[in-house]
Amino acid sequence: MKKERLFYVDFVRTFAVFLILLTHYNAHYLHYYILPERPELAIITLNPFNISTGALGVSLFFIISGAALMYVYKEKCDLKEFYTKRFLSLYPMFWIAYFTAFLYFFYKWKSVVHMDVPKGNFILTVLGMDGYLTGVLPSYYLLGEWFLGCIILMYMLFPLLRKVVLSNKWVVIIAVAAMYIPFALFEWFSNFKSSKILFVRLPELLFGMLFVLNIKKVRPWMAFCSVAVLLGNSILKPGFPTSIQTTYVGISCFLLLVYCSKWFDRGIIRAACHTVSKYSYAIFLTHHVIVDELALKFSMEELTRSGRYLLFILYVCLTGVAAWLLYHLHGRLVSWVRNARNSG
């Protein structure tokens, strides 16, 4: 029997999608793209609760992934079914998006992208790990961000994590904490940030799993504590390592959003959040190319405040169209392949 859809999952995912879109728009005012950087031109915010919008968005994605997976697979997790479903949910759409972007940039630049990269390294792109390993190995990375590679690793680990959580959650909590602390406290690798290390992100995935398994509902005192943490981190601006702050800020924000979601669980908002959640992966795959191309068409530094917001709205709309096209193209191709296999 199909499980009831949880509104708070769609609600939190929608908020995370917005943060990711905002992050890559505002990045065009920072040193990644311009020098000297112009942070004062960024819209809405750059650093909510003393961490970046991108860090918060990714943290929420990891937490909601753990919650959604545990909700679906709490009673049963057939390995073949699980990995097949994860494969089909990630790779075909990624490959379609990549191939489309590859052809677009070939047409635009009149040459093959990353021609200096060893051809054998294209396997990193096929596996969806090119963004994750950027800075470590030369690759044909075009889209997807490092988040994709990390979530692939999480999906690979989830069945084992689920099994141990259900049998003895404290063993998992202690083990994850032991792996988390040394990597979150220090930057061990100059070309691979601690925030990308799987061990640093496991507490977020695990918290989402435990929320569904044991907490289930955010009580008022939890929401109050979450507000206190978020306000305290915003005002005091502690000097803790960014990875540490990201973990507790992400968890606090998740709890607060889940608590507040009950007041937004209304027809049009529910439908909107469901739609954004449905297309979230396609949005994730398309938005970066779109915002970069828009930034080349507009002199973003010269835009007025209203102009910067209008450009952001245009970027969101174009990303929505691209995500819709990608999602339905993916659906048609997968259906075609299945029908061809069944008829054969």
C-alpha positions, 0 to 999 in steps of 0.5 A, a space after each residue: 500500500 502506498 504511503 501517505 505523502 508527508 507535507 513537511 518533506 515537500 515543504 522543507 525540500 522547497 525551502 532548500 531548493 530556493 536556498 540553492 537557487 539563491 546561492 548560485 545567483 548571489 555567487 556572481 557577486 562574490 570572488 568566485 566570479 568577480 574581483 573585487 567582490 560585491 557582496 552588498 549587491 546580493 539579494 535577500 541574504 548571503 549568510 543566514 544564521 552565520 552560515 552560507 545559504 548554500 551550506 544551509 540548503 545542502 544540509 536541509 537536503 541531506 536531512 530530508 533525504 534521510 527522513 524520506 528514505 526512512 519513511 519509505 523503507 522503514 518496514 522493508 528494504 529489498 536491496 535489489 529494488 532499492 538500488 534499482 530505484 535509486 539508480 533510475 531516479 539519479 542516473 538517466 536524468 543526469 546523463 540526459 542533462 549532461 549530454 544536452 549541456 555538452 552539446 550546447 557548450 560544443 555549439 557555443 564554444 565550437 570545441 569539445 569541453 575539457 579537451 585537456 582532461 584524460 579521456 579515461 576520466 570521463 568515467 567520473 562523469 558517467 558515475 556522477 562523481 565528477 563534481 564531487 571530486 573537482 579539485 582532486 582529479 581533472 574531470 569533464 564536470 559541467 553540472 550537478 555540483 558536488 552534492 550529487 556525488 555525496 548523495 550517491 554515496 549516501 544512497 549506497 550506504 543507506 541500507 546498511 545504516 538503516 539495518 543497524 539503526 533499527 537494531 541498535 541506534 546508539 551504535 550508529 550514533 556513537 560510530 557516526 559521531 566518532 567519524 564526524 568529530 575529527 573531520 568536522 573540526 579540521 580541514 585535512 585536505 587542501 583540495 577537498 573541503 571537510 564539508 564534502 567529506 561523507 563522514 561530516 554529512 552523515 549526522 544530517 542523514 542520520 538525524 533525518 532517519 531518526 526523526 522519522 523513526 523516533 521523533 515523528 513530531 516537533 514539539 513546541 519546546 523543540 521549536 523554541 530551542 531551534 529558534 534560540 539556536 538560530 538566533 544565538 548563532 546569528 547574534 553571537 557569530 561563534 568561531 566554531 568550524 563551519 562544518 560544525 555550525 552547518 550541522 546544528 544550524 541545519 538541524 535546528 532550521 529543519 525542526 523549525 520548518 517542520 514545526 511551521 509547516 502545519 500552518 502552510 499545509 493548505 491547498 495552493 501551498 501544498 500543491 506548489 510545494 509538491 510541484 517544486 519537490 517533484 521537479 527538484 532534482 531536475 532543477 538542481 541539474 539545470 539551474 547552474 548552467 542557466 544562471 551562468 548564461 544569464 550572468 553573461 547576458 546581463 551586466 549584473 553589477 550595474 543592475 538596480 536593486 529592482 533589476 537584480 530581483 527581476 533577473 532572479 525571477 527570470 532565472 527561476 522561471 527559466 530554470 522551472 521551464 528547463 526542469 519541466 522539459 528535462 523531467 518529462 523528456 526523462 520520463 518519456 525516454 525511460 518509458 520508451 526503454 522499458 517498452 522496448 525491453 518488454 516487447 523484445 
